[in-house]
Each structure stands twice: as C-alpha cells, then as structure tokens.
C-alpha cells in the first residue's frame, strides 16, 4: 500500500531513494566502462543483443524500452567502433540482423564482468534472498507501470 508522503521528508521517500541508488550505480558503472570506450547505453544494446530473441534493432528497442531512432544511433556508434555488425536478413531485405563482431565478442565478457562488479558494489549490502526480493518488487512495479 502506498502512502501519500505528505509528512515524509525527502530522504524518506521511496522515489528519492531509488533515484539516488540509480544515480550512484550509473556513475560507478559509467566509470568502469569508460576504460573500454563503451557507454552504458551501448553496453545495454550489446547485452540485449546477447539475448536469444533479440536479433534486430526493433527487438533491441522493445527490450530496452527505447525508441527505434535512439537504438539505431546506438547501433551506428557500436558499428563505427567495430563492435557490432548488421547483416541482411535472408528472407526480408528490409531487415538487418545484428551480431557482435569478433572484437565485440572478445570485449563482451570484459564488459559483463564490469557489469557484475557494478552490481556487486551496489547490491553487496543485501543478502541473496534480499536481492531476489528486491528484483521481484521492482519487476512488479515495472509490470504495474506498463499496464497503466
């Protein structure tokens, strides 16, 4: 059940706390990725592409909740860096399939390791069951927001 927060100080509001945790996590992760020359947004695209059902820019956009234009720009940058390649679809010439280049495949495990370190820094204060519970709660909130 949600409280209106009329008497809550800013530091006691759930949204404020989520925002602070997110900002801190993103800042730390950005610093870790900088040495690899990849941004957090570019990492998200590469990580999404690692999924089984993500083969096109439209798939990436849907998975990340971004518009297709933003994803196309991110893919362009990753392609310029030699990390991602576009391959024509065998049955639909309007569609390009996405894949990591050899360089992208070699870099991906290092980026995933940095993502894991970032997660550990942020969620290391929680037990495994607490982290699982937090993920369940956040998923519930996301599902509620997307159905509204």
N, C-alpha and C positions, 0 to 999 in steps of 0.2 A: 504494500500500500504506500502511496506517495504522500508526502507531507507538502503543504504549500510553501513552507520555508519562510513564512512571514517573520518568525522570530530567530531564524538561523543567521549566524554570522557567515560571511563569505567562505571562510575557511572550513565551515561545517557543511557546505552544500556539496552534494554528490557530483553535480556537473562541474563545479570548480575543481574538485579533487581529480576527477577523470581528466580534465583539461591539463592540469599540472603534471600528472603522471605521463600523459601522452606527450606533452611538450618536452619533458625531460628525457623520455625514452627516444623520441625522434632526434633530439640534439645529440645524444650519445651515439645513436646508430649512424647518423649523418657523419660524425667524426670518424667512426670506424670504416665507413665506406669510402671516405674521401681518398684514402691511400690507394684504393683500387680504381679511382677515376669514375666511379659509378654513383649516381644519386639514389636516394631512397625510392623515388618513383620508378627509376629504371630497374632497380632491384625487384620491385613489386611486379613489373612486367615480366622479367626473367623468371621469377618464382612462379607466377601464374602460368607461364608457358611450360613449366615443368609438370603441370597437371595433365592428367590423362585426356580430359575432354576439352582442352584448350589448344586450338590449332590455328585460329585466325585472330586478326585484330578485333573483330566483333566479339569473339569468345573472351578475349582478354578484357575488353571494355565491360562486358557483362559481369565477369568475375570480380573485377576491381570496383565496379560501380562508377566508372568514369565514362565520359562521352567519347565517341569514336574518334573525333578530331584530336583530342588530347592524347589518346593512345597511339594514334598514327604518328604524331610528333615524337612521342617517346620511342617508338619503334624506329623512326627515321634516325634519331640520335644513336640508338644502340647499333643500328646498321652502319652508321658512319664510323663508329668505334670498332667495327669488325666483330661484334659480339652476337649479332642476330642476322639471320638471312631470311629473305622472302623467297618462296618457291611457288611457281604457278600450280594451281590445282589441276589435277589430271582430267577432271570432268567439267569444271566450271572455270573458264578463263577469266571471269570477273573476280575470282577469289584467289588470294595468295595465302598459302600455308606458311606458318612461321616455324623457325627452328633456330637453335643455337648453333653458331659456327663452332669450329674446333676450338678457337680461342675462347668463345663463350662457354663451351663445355668444360674447358680447363679452369676457367675462372669461377664458374658457378659453385663448386664445393667450397672455395675460399669465402665467397660471399655468404653462403649458407652458414658457414662456421661463424662468421661475424654476426649474422642474424641471431644465431644461437647464443653467442656471448652477450649480445644486447638483451635478449630475453632473460638470460640468467642474471644479469646485473639488475634488471628491473624486478623480476619475479622471484629472485633468490630469497627474498624475505618471507615467501609463502611456502608452506609445505606442498607436496604434490597434490594432495586432496584439496587444499585451499585454492591452488591454481586451477584445478579442474572445475571446481565450483564457480570460480570467477568466470571462466570461459563459458560455462553453462548460462550464467546470469547475463553476460554480455551478448551471447547468442540469442537469448530470449528477448532482450531489449531490441537487438537489431531486427529480429523477426517481427516484433510488435511494431516497430517503426516502419518497416517495409509494407506491412499490411494496413497501415493507417492511411 
